[in-house]
């Protein structure tokens, strides 16, 4: 049986990435975070989302991309991570959300072993959408479990 899944497609610089809608539960407008001392460089701080304090992660920083100030297209994708039976909510800052695509799993290409500038450990595959290549991320693997728990507990 061939399965399809919906993905949120977003952009960082001129590259496209996707994460499953099952993990990304909401897209909200960008809001300035409150800084938290002694956090890793990719953690912008925390934000208040309807009374819940949520860590805000800058994927540009996590991927060693050039920093960019937020603009009118900058958004936060709220994700829910299930780690060892506990749920953690985290916001990730992206340049903009492009679309939501339904992707057939047979159309996802394997990750090239050579020449990739992203760690293949957190890339599930690549999807070709018309003339664009979309990098399919395993968002849970991007943040080591201890990293997420440290972020949440601070």
N, C-alpha and C positions, 0 to 999 in steps of 0.2 A: 504494500500500500504506500503510495506516494503521499508525503505530508507537505503541507505548506504552513508557513508561519508569517505573521505580520511583524515588520521591523520598522522602527523609527530611524529614518536616514537623516544624518546631520552632517554639517560641514565644519572642519577646522582648517584654516588657511584655504588652500584650493583642493583639499582632499575630502573624500566622502567616506563616512563610517556608518555602521548600522548596529543597533542593539535590538533584541526582541522586545516587542510590546509587552510581553508577559513580565518583563523586568522593569520596563519604563512605564510607570503608571500615570505620569502627568508631566505636562510642559508648562512652565510658568515664566513670566517676565523676569528679567534680571533684576536683582536687588543687591545693593552693597552689603557685604557681610560684615559682621563684627569680628575683628581679628582676635585670634587666640594665640597667646605666646608659646614659643617653643614647639611649633608644629612644622612639619615638613613643608618644603617650598611650594608644593602643588596644592596645599590646603589653604584656600583663601580665608577661611574662617567659618563662622556659623551664621545661619539665617533662621528667622522665625517663620514657619509655614503653618498658619492656622493654629498657633499656640504650641507647636512642636519645634524644638531646637534641632536643626539639621546641619551637619557638616557640609561645606561647599567645596567641591573638588574642581580644580582647573585642569581639564584634560590636556590643554596645550602644554602646561608645565609638566604634567605627568609624562607626556610624550617628547619632552625636550624640544618643543617648538618655541618660536619667538613669542614673547608675551604680547598681548594685545589688550588695549583698553576696551571696556564694554561699550557697545553702541546700540542703536535701536533694534538691530537684528539679534543681538546676544540674548540667549535664553538659558534657562536652567531646566535640565531634564531630571525629574525626580525618579530615582530608582529604588527598588526594594530588593535587598540582598538577603538570602536565606543562608546563614552560616551556622552550621552545627545545630540546627533546629531553632535558632533565634533569628528574628527579622530585624534588619537594620535599614533605615531610610537614609539616603544620601542624595545630595544634589550635585549634578555635574554641569559645569559651565561649557557651553558650545557656542560657536560663532553664529549658527542659525540652524533651525530644523528645516529640512528640504521637503520631506514627504513621509508618508507611511506607505510601505510597499508590502504586498503579499508575495512572498518568495517561495518557490518550490525548492525543496531541499536538493533535488537532483541538479539544479542550476548553479549551486554553490561550488566553486572550484576549490581545489586544495591549495594550501598555502605554499608558495615557492620556498624552497629551503635556502636558496642563495639570493642575495641582493635585496632582501627585504629590510627596510629601515625600522620596522617595528618588530618587537619580540614575537616570534611565531607562537610562543607559549600562550599569549592572550589573543591570538587571531584564529577564529574558527574557519575562515575561508574568505574567498573573494567572489563577489557577484558582479557580473557585467550587465549594466543597465544602459541600453543604447550605447552611447560612446563613453560612458563613465564607468570606472571601476569602483566598487564599494567594498570597503574592508569590513568584514563581519567580525565584530568584537565579542569576546567572552568577557563581559564586564566584571564578573566575579573574580576571574583570574587576574585582572588588571590590578586589583588591590589585594595584596596578600591578606589573608585572614587576620593576622595579628595587626596589620596596618589599619584595617577597618575598625577592629575592636578598640585600638588605641584612639582613633579619631572619635568614635562614639563616646568613649569613657572620659574624654577630656572636657 
